[in-house]
Amino acid sequence: MTDKEFINDPSQCVDDSLAGLLASSPSLTKIASHPHCIITSSPPAGVPLISGGGSGHEPAHVGYVASGMLSGAVCGGCFASPSIAEILATVLALTSSEKPSCLLVVKNYTGDVLNFTLAAKKANTLHGRDVRIVVIADDCAVPLEKGITGRRGVAGTIFVHKCAGAVAAEGGGVDEVVAAAEMIKNRLLSLGVSLTGVTIPGQPAPEAMAADKFSLGMGIHGEAGVSMETMKGSKGIVKSMCDLIVEYGYDVSGNDQMVKVKAGDEVAVMVNNLGGASTFELYVVANDVCEYFKAMGVVVKKCYVGSFMTSFNMRGVSTSLLVLNGEAEKILGWLDAPTTSKAWQMAETMTGEKVPEPSIDLGGEGGDVCEWEEKAMSGFADGARKAIEGAVERLSAEEGNLTKWDQIVGDGDCGITIKRGAEKVKEMIAAGKVSFGKPAQMMSDLAEAAGSSMGGTSGVLFEIFFRKCCEDLKAYQEGGGKAVDEAGLRRAFVAGVKEVELSGGAGIGSRTMNDALIPAAEVCKVEGNGIDSIVKAAAEGAEGTKEMEAKAGRSNYLAFDTIRGTPDPGSKAVQFILEGIASGLS
C-alpha cells in the first residue's frame, strides 16, 4: 500500500517540488533547457561550488544554493543520479572561458561519481574548463574493507559545502577551495539510525520494521544498516550510534593512518533529521549525543540540530562529527562565515563556561496560610491522609484509560498530566509537605502540587479548585475560633467547584470535567448525603459525556461522530478521584 502523501503526480513530483522552491526563492533560477538544474540568479563572485544527486534528500542540495555555500545543485529523479548532460549544463552555466574553474562536491555513490566525473571530463576536454571533484565518503556504517565502492556520502557532506563555500566567498582560488574541501572531508564521521524504512513517492510503503527494532546504520536511500537492534530509548540508541562512530577510523588523505575520536578532541556535531523525526525528538537526541561525548572527554564546540540531509519520510536521525583538532580556529571561522542559505542553521560556539541559571523562588510548599493554629474535627488528619492516598493511587492506576480516551477526544496528554499531579502529591506526602492536620493549609499544599507539576488545562483547573477550597476553609474558621467540620468541608468543595465553573466557563452539558464536578457538588450541598452518593453523581455525570456534543475544550474542535461513545477524560478523572477518596476512607 502507498503511504498518504502531498504529491500530485509521482512522475512530476521533482518538478513540482522545485517549482515551489523557485516560487519562494527569487535569488534562485533554473536552466531553461534543464529544469532540474538550480543555480543562483546572480553570477557567483568566487569559485563556483556545485553539488547534487537524487532528489528526496531536501534540503540537500538545492537548499544550500546561496551565497557562501553552493552556486548550483543538480537534481536527479527520486533517489536517482542526475544525468551527465544536466551536470555539464550546470557547470557551463556557472563558468566561462574567463573564469573556467569550479568544484564538484559529490557523495560517494556509484551513479553520482560516474556521472559527475564524466561531466567534469567533458567540461575540461571539450569546453576548456578547470573542473575539480571532491568525493565525500563519511558513513561509518560501511567497513573500510567492504568492496570497491567504499563508504557512502551522507550528511557530513553539508559541512564540506559550508566550509569550502566560505573559502570561495572569501576570494580563495580553486586550489584553496579544493584544499578546504579535502581538509573537511578527511575529518568527517557520520552514522544514521532509523525506526522505519522510507517511502518513495508513488511507490508501495516498505515492509514495516518490527515495533521493538531499529536499524543501526541505515543509509539515506533506505539501504539496510549494520544490524537490527532492539529498541532501548534515545540514550541507548545514541550510545549504539556513537559507539560505532568512535570505533571507526578513517584514511587520512594519502596515507594509512587511522584516526579515531578520543578524549581531548574538539568536534562540531550535526544531529540531522532523516525526514520523519520531530523537532522535539531531535533535541532529545542532540542532548544525548552531547552528553555521550562529554562523558568521553570530547569537547563539543558546536552542535547543529535540524534537517540537513533527509530521506523523504524516514523516521530516523544521523550524527556527523567534524573533528577540529589543530585547525579549530580556521574551521570554526568557516562554519560561522555568512551565508544566505535558508537550509543552513547556524550554531553557537561553546566556550565551556557554565551559563548562569537564575534561581526564582515562587514560594509554596512552605509557610502557613493562616495566621492562627488551624483546628479540625477529631480524626481529620488520619482520614484526610487515607482519602488523598486513595485518590492518588487510583489516578496513577487509570493513566492508561485516561490517555486512551484523550487520544480520541483531545490531545492525548490527560493520562500523563493527571499522573504527574498524583506522583507530585505522593512525593510531597513522603517528604512530609502535606499538612493533613490543617485543612486550609492542606488545600494550599494540594494546589501547589497541581500547579507545580501538571501543566495543561486540567492542571490549572485543579489548582483553582484547591486554592478556592483553601480560601473558603480559611474564612470558615473565622480567625481560628471555629474548627473545620463536615459542614465546612462540604461548603469548601462546593465553592471550589463553582470557582472552576466560573474560571473555565463550562457548565453541565459541555463535555468537560464539570459534568462530573457539578453534579457531585449538588449532591454534596445536601446535609446527610454521604461520599457514596457524591461518587455516584460524579460517575453518572462522567458516563453521560459519552453521548454529549462538546461545547468546550479540545473536543469542541471535533465532529460528534468521532467522539461519540468515548467519555470525557477530565470528567472520568474527577470520578476516579472521588472513588479513590471513598476507597481510602472505607
BAKE-371990 format. One record per residue (C-alpha): x, y, z; residue number from 1. Coordinates in pm, whole numbers, plus 50000, padded with zeros to 5 digits. Each point is the difference from the previous one (the first is absolute). Layout:
BEGIN
       X       Y       Z   pos
       X       Y       Z   NUM
...
***
This chain:
BEGIN
       X       Y       Z   pos
   50000   50000   50000     1
   50124   50350   49914     2
   50034   50245   50290     3
   49783   50311   50003     4
   50205   50290   49867     5
   49978   50357   49874     6
   50078   49906   49641     7
   49811   50077   49678     8
   50159   49771   49742     9
   50297   49784   50110    10
   50153   50032   49654    11
   50001   50381   50035    12
   50069   50033   50371    13
   50360   50123   49961    14
   49884   50275   49762    15
   49722   50099   50240    16
   50234   50014   50299    17
   50257   50209   49814    18
   49723   50231   49875    19
   49908   50065   50363    20
   50362   50070   50087    21
   50034   50251   49716    22
   49666   50163   50081    23
   50128   50076   50350    24
   50362   50081   49908    25
   50052   50294   49761    26
   50377   49965   50045    27
   49987   49668   49811    28
   49920   49902   49645    29
   50005   49692   49779    30
   50173   49930   49673    31
   49727   50023   49736    32
   50100   49689   49808    33
   50074   49803   50317    34
   49734   50090   50261    35
   50150   49773   50267    36
   50314   50213   50006    37
   49968   50276   50261    38
   50251   50284   50013    39
   50034   50340   50163    40
   49827   50273   49801    41
   50312   50218   50034    42
   50340   49881   49874    43
   50219   49860   50281    44
   50264   50241   50125    45
   50258   49730   50064    46
   50072   49644   49892    47
   49663   49828   49944    48
   49916   49694   50209    49
   49756   49750   49850    50
   49847   49698   50165    51
   49703   49776   49940    52
   49861   49651   49985    53
   49664   49833   50019    54
   49701   50198   50123    55
   49837   49908   50330    56
   50277   50123   50229    57
   49876   50359   50026    58
   50119   50248   50102    59
   50306   49830   49849    60
   50113   50123   49769    61
   49784   50278   49857    62
   49948   50156   50343    63
   50370   50089   50012    64
   50009   50187   49669    65
   50072   50343   50145    66
   50282   50244   50055    67
   50264   49849   50223    68
   49916   49640   49906    69
   49906   49843   49665    70
   49959   50181   49672    71
   49798   49720   49844    72
   49831   49668   50070    73
   49913   49728   49750    74
   49690   49803   50095    75
   49943   49649   49872    76
   49678   49805   50027    77
   49894   49855   50333    78
   50314   49832   50137    79
   50147   49997   49647    80
   50321   50164   49886    81
   49967   50300   49767    82
   50110   49954   49642    83
   50334   50098   49850    84
   49822   50257   49783    85
   49839   50168   50301    86
   50327   50015   50192    87
   50189   50134   49698    88
   49732   50264   49937    89
   50032   50121   50360    90
   50379   50018   49974    91
   49981   50200   49678    92
   49735   50233   50142    93
   50222   50091   50295    94
   50341   50019   49829    95
   50144   50167   49694    96
   50320   50008   49799    97
   50105   50297   50215    98
   49903   49826   50327    99
   50037   49631   49916   100
   50043   49851   50347   101
   49740   49832   50220   102
   49976   49724   50259   103
   49757   49708   49993   104
   49918   49861   50346   105
   49874   49645   49947   106
   49866   49743   50245   107
   50157   49658   49958   108
   49736   49803   49810   109
   50092   49822   49679   110
   49749   50181   49778   111
   50086   50343   50139   112
   50375   49947   49975   113
   49984   49867   49642   114
   49767   50270   49871   115
   50175   50292   50170   116
   50343   49869   49898   117
   49909   49962   49634   118
   49829   50340   49995   119
   50318   50154   50145   120
   50214   49832   49734   121
   49774   50131   49725   122
   50009   50350   50143   123
   50378   49991   50024   124
   50080   49840   49664   125
   49724   50138   49780   126
   49937   50340   50158   127
   50333   50099   50149   128
   49877   50007   50358   129
   50194   49923   50317   130
   49758   49778   50189   131
   50119   49832   50321   132
   49821   49726   50193   133
   49996   49912   50370   134
   49817   49679   50090   135
   49855   49979   50352   136
   49989   49665   50180   137
   49918   50058   50366   138
   49768   49709   50089   139
   50133   49781   50281   140
   49744   49726   49930   141
   50212   49865   49714   142
   50322   49821   50104   143
   50314   50137   49836   144
   50080   49663   49847   145
   49647   49951   49862   146
   50016   49963   49619   147
   50139   50251   49753   148
   49729   50265   50021   149
   50104   50117   50346   150
   49801   50195   50253   151
   49686   50193   49917   152
   49977   50377   50003   153
   49740   50124   50248   154
   49918   50307   50211   155
   50360   50097   50077   156
   50010   50118   49638   157
   49822   50318   50112   158
   50303   50096   50210   159
   50203   49988   49678   160
   49750   50226   49823   161
   50023   50253   50282   162
   50375   50010   50048   163
   50106   49984   49635   164
   49726   50252   49921   165
   50141   50237   50262   166
   50347   49980   49844   167
   49854   50069   49655   168
   49801   50296   50134   169
   50318   50141   50156   170
   50159   50005   49653   171
   50206   49683   50028   172
   50124   49847   49675   173
   49891   49657   49884   174
   50303   49831   50160   175
   49916   50157   50337   176
   49634   49904   49968   177
   50091   49640   49914   178
   50249   49988   50289   179
   49730   50116   50243   180
   49756   49740   49867   181
   50263   49726   50033   182
   50088   50111   50353   183
   49637   49981   50114   184
   49933   49677   49811   185
   50282   49827   50186   186
   49866   50106   50340   187
   49645   49866   49965   188
   49832   49705   50172   189
   49625   49938   49961   190
   49745   49732   50084   191
   49622   49978   49977   192
   49733   49804   50183   193
   49636   49957   49905   194
   49677   49872   50150   195
   49837   49953   49658   196
   50083   49951   49636   197
   49941   50266   49736   198
   49717   50038   49750   199
   50080   50140   49655   200
   49709   50204   49855   201
   49759   49777   49812   202
   50168   49681   50118   203
   49862   49744   50246   204
   50098   50056   50361   205
   50285   49773   50113   206
   49937   49709   50229   207
   49953   50138   50349   208
   50293   49970   50237   209
   49920   49798   50312   210
   49859   50222   50273   211
   50284   49914   50239   212
   50285   50040   49747   213
   50202   50279   49842   214
   50251   49994   49716   215
   50355   50095   50100   216
   50186   50151   49705   217
   49710   50025   49752   218
   50096   50194   49688   219
   49829   50310   49863   220
   49834   49796   49724   221
   49858   49743   50240   222
   50295   49763   49959   223
   50027   49746   50280   224
   50216   50101   50291   225
   50269   49816   50191   226
   49744   49817   50213   227
   49647   49999   50136   228
   50010   50089   50367   229
   49744   49981   50280   230
   49842   50332   50097   231
   50152   50148   50314   232
   49900   50365   50028   233
   50185   50297   49856   234
   50304   49968   50228   235
   50043   49634   49906   236
   49955   50066   49628   237
   50245   50292   50014   238
   50253   49785   50182   239
   49980   49731   49729   240
   50041   50266   49731   241
   50284   50190   50165   242
   50185   49684   50106   243
   50030   49905   49632   244
   50117   50349   49906   245
   50266   49999   50273   246
   50124   49652   49908   247
   50030   50095   49633   248
   50327   50126   49855   249
   50040   50163   49665   250
   50275   50042   49745   251
   50160   50341   50026   252
   50075   50151   49659   253
   50271   49799   49837   254
   50122   49764   50272   255
   49882   49708   50208   256
   49983   50173   50337   257
   49680   49918   50185   258
   49851   50289   50195   259
   49746   49944   50274   260
   49807   50240   50220   261
   50154   50003   50345   262
   49991   50187   50328   263
   50121   50358   49963   264
   49896   50031   49634   265
   49792   50299   49892   266
   49708   49934   49766   267
   49704   50162   49831   268
   49692   49776   50015   269
   49708   49985   49758   270
   49682   49828   50118   271
   49804   49957   49680   272
   49635   49912   49943   273
   49972   49725   49739   274
   49652   50123   49912   275
   49733   49875   50236   276
   50135   50077   50346   277
   49838   50286   50191   278
   50195   50307   50107   279
   49914   49902   50357   280
   50174   49663   49955   281
   50299   50161   49829   282
   50081   50204   50308   283
   49967   49693   50223   284
   50253   49826   49775   285
   50222   50310   49987   286
   50020   50009   50378   287
   50080   49629   50018   288
   50272   50036   49732   289
   50161   50295   50181   290
   49983   49816   50333   291
   50159   49692   49842   292
   50302   50191   49874   293
   50024   50212   50314   294
   50024   49681   50207   295
   50270   49878   49762   296
   50204   50319   50046   297
   49940   50125   49645   298
   49939   50376   49981   299
   49692   50090   49795   300
   50063   50351   49866   301
   49686   50021   49787   302
   49680   49796   49979   303
   49791   50040   49686   304
   49644   49867   50029   305
   49752   49983   49713   306
   49911   49854   49662   307
   50319   50021   49793   308
   49983   49686   49782   309
   49680   49797   50014   310
   49852   49689   49845   311
   49638   50086   49921   312
   49795   49875   50299   313
   50258   49777   50171   314
   49950   50026   50377   315
   50362   50013   50097   316
   50295   50216   50093   317
   50368   50009   49919   318
   50298   50139   50186   319
   50299   50151   49822   320
   50327   50097   50167   321
   50239   50254   49854   322
   50331   49966   50184   323
   50155   50344   50058   324
   50338   49903   50147   325
   50286   50227   49895   326
   49779   50216   49777   327
   49719   50096   50237   328
   50026   50376   49956   329
   50007   49977   49621   330
   49715   49748   49970   331
   49781   50178   50253   332
   50053   50319   49802   333
   49880   49826   49683   334
   49698   49858   50180   335
   49908   50346   50131   336
   50059   50179   49668   337
   49686   50169   49865   338
   49768   49822   49759   339
   49652   50074   49868   340
   49904   49632   49995   341
   49657   49936   50150   342
   50095   49642   50080   343
   50326   50058   50186   344
   49933   50049   50370   345
   50264   50185   50195   346
   50126   49864   50331   347
   50162   50194   50280   348
   50357   49917   50099   349
   50019   49857   50349   350
   50257   50160   50227   351
   49987   49740   50274   352
   49888   50259   50254   353
   49691   49909   50197   354
   49707   50226   49913   355
   49843   50142   50318   356
   49660   49855   50083   357
   49778   50251   50183   358
   49841   49867   50317   359
   49644   50122   50041   360
   49811   49939   50324   361
   49629   49980   49931   362
   49919   49916   50359   363
   49769   49710   50073   364
   50075   49677   50182   365
   50066   50199   50314   366
   49851   50262   50228   367
   49659   49983   50166   368
   49707   50147   49809   369
   49827   50086   50329   370
   50129   50235   50267   371
   49850   49774   50267   372
   50032   49637   50095   373
   49742   49819   49789   374
   49745   49773   50163   375
   49820   49701   49851   376
   49752   49742   50119   377
   50128   49691   50177   378
   50168   49749   49770   379
   50028   50246   49711   380
   50374   49956   49939   381
   49984   49621   49984   382
   49693   50001   49776   383
   50143   50268   49771   384
   50319   49802   49948   385
   49812   49681   49916   386
   49769   50186   49762   387
   50279   50176   49812   388
   50217   49688   49977   389
   49700   49809   49866   390
   49941   50266   49735   391
   50359   50017   49875   392
   50031   49621   49983   393
   49682   49977   49793   394
   50112   50277   49764   395
   50338   49837   49942   396
   49828   49670   49920   397
   49766   50162   49747   398
   50268   50180   49794   399
   49957   49760   49707   400
   49623   50045   49976   401
   50021   50378   50028   402
   50263   50008   49725   403
   49799   49767   49775   404
   49688   50214   50027   405
   50189   50326   49957   406
   50169   49873   49684   407
   49650   49975   49852   408
   49837   50316   50134   409
   50296   50228   50077   410
   50375   50025   49965   411
   50100   49681   50180   412
   50169   50155   50303   413
   49732   49958   50269   414
   50134   49674   50144   415
   50359   50113   50045   416
   49892   50347   50119   417
   49775   49856   50271   418
   50264   49745   50096   419
   50262   50277   50038   420
   49774   50171   50251   421
   49938   49675   50188   422
   50371   49919   50012   423
   50077   50351   50128   424
   49749   49958   50284   425
   50154   49663   50090   426
   50344   50162   50001   427
   49882   50281   50226   428
   49833   49754   50238   429
   50323   49801   50026   430
   50190   50322   50074   431
   49751   50107   50266   432
   49886   50301   49797   433
   49624   49937   50012   434
   49848   50147   50317   435
   49728   49743   50069   436
   49911   50151   50337   437
   49942   50349   49860   438
   49708   50003   49752   439
   50065   50334   49826   440
   50375   49941   49989   441
   49943   49651   49859   442
   49794   50144   49714   443
   50277   50253   49934   444
   50253   49715   49990   445
   49787   49809   49749   446
   49964   50315   49789   447
   50379   50033   50002   448
   50035   49638   49889   449
   49761   50050   49708   450
   50145   50334   49893   451
   50364   49895   50016   452
   49973   49665   49824   453
   49704   49955   49770   454
   49978   50276   49741   455
   49723   49993   49742   456
   49641   50106   50052   457
   49930   49737   50264   458
   50302   50113   50203   459
   49886   50359   50029   460
   49638   49901   50069   461
   50102   49768   50283   462
   50218   50275   50145   463
   49708   50243   49978   464
   49779   49745   50179   465
   50242   49942   50287   466
   50084   50370   50039   467
   49632   50083   50033   468
   49952   49716   50250   469
   50289   50142   50202   470
   49852   50350   49991   471
   49657   49875   50104   472
   50131   49783   50286   473
   50206   50292   50125   474
   49689   50220   50004   475
   49797   49724   50166   476
   50236   49991   50297   477
   49937   50371   50068   478
   50339   50083   50148   479
   50050   49663   50161   480
   49692   50005   50217   481
   49823   49719   49818   482
   50126   49653   49915   483
   49950   49864   49649   484
   49723   49742   50005   485
   49800   49806   49742   486
   49790   50306   49916   487
   50315   50202   49936   488
   50141   49733   49770   489
   49674   49979   49804   490
   49993   50379   49963   491
   50362   50011   49882   492
   49944   49725   49742   493
   49697   50180   49857   494
   50191   50331   49992   495
   50293   49837   49821   496
   49774   49848   49735   497
   49825   50333   49944   498
   50335   50174   49953   499
   50104   49742   49739   500
   49668   50052   49820   501
   50043   50378   49999   502
   50367   49987   49894   503
   49958   49751   49716   504
   49663   50126   49884   505
   49858   49651   49949   506
   49682   49881   50168   507
   49818   49667   50000   508
   49959   49860   49650   509
   50327   50141   49863   510
   50187   49666   50003   511
   50264   50104   50254   512
   50109   49908   50351   513
   49715   50221   50122   514
   49751   49736   49887   515
   50127   49791   50291   516
   50091   50281   50241   517
   49674   50197   49994   518
   49766   49702   50063   519
   50231   49889   50281   520
   49986   50349   50152   521
   49620   50009   49978   522
   49978   49675   50196   523
   50266   50119   50244   524
   49793   50307   50088   525
   49735   49782   50164   526
   50085   49919   50359   527
   49983   49627   50059   528
   50109   49900   49648   529
   50308   49787   50048   530
   50309   49945   49787   531
   49836   49710   49815   532
   49721   50227   49876   533
   50253   50261   49889   534
   50203   49737   49814   535
   49686   49865   49832   536
   49904   50346   49873   537
   50350   50059   49860   538
   50010   49657   49833   539
   49661   50050   49836   540
   50106   50343   49879   541
   50324   49865   49855   542
   49823   49713   49822   543
   49749   50246   49859   544
   50275   50178   49808   545
   50018   49703   49761   546
   49686   50123   49822   547
   50071   50371   50038   548
   50104   50242   49728   549
   50297   50207   50112   550
   49957   50371   50070   551
   50341   50064   50156   552
   50353   49860   50008   553
   50191   49825   49720   554
   49700   49775   49924   555
   49814   50311   49882   556
   50214   49992   49684   557
   49897   49644   49910   558
   49699   49858   49816   559
   49752   49831   50234   560
   50023   49670   49812   561
   50370   49974   50086   562
   49950   50040   50376   563
   49662   49839   50057   564
   50024   49706   50237   565
   50324   50120   50160   566
   49976   50172   50340   567
   50162   50332   50076   568
   50329   49906   50173   569
   49993   50302   50232   570
   49660   49898   50136   571
   50123   49643   50043   572
   50303   50130   50192   573
   49763   50177   50240   574
   49805   49675   50038   575
   50321   49806   50073   576
   50113   50257   50259   577
   49672   49976   50189   578
   49994   49620   49972   579
   50357   49994   50132   580
   49902   50222   50293   581
   49706   49770   50080   582
   50225   49696   49978   583
   50260   50160   50227   584
   49738   50086   50261   585
   49828   49660   49996   586
***
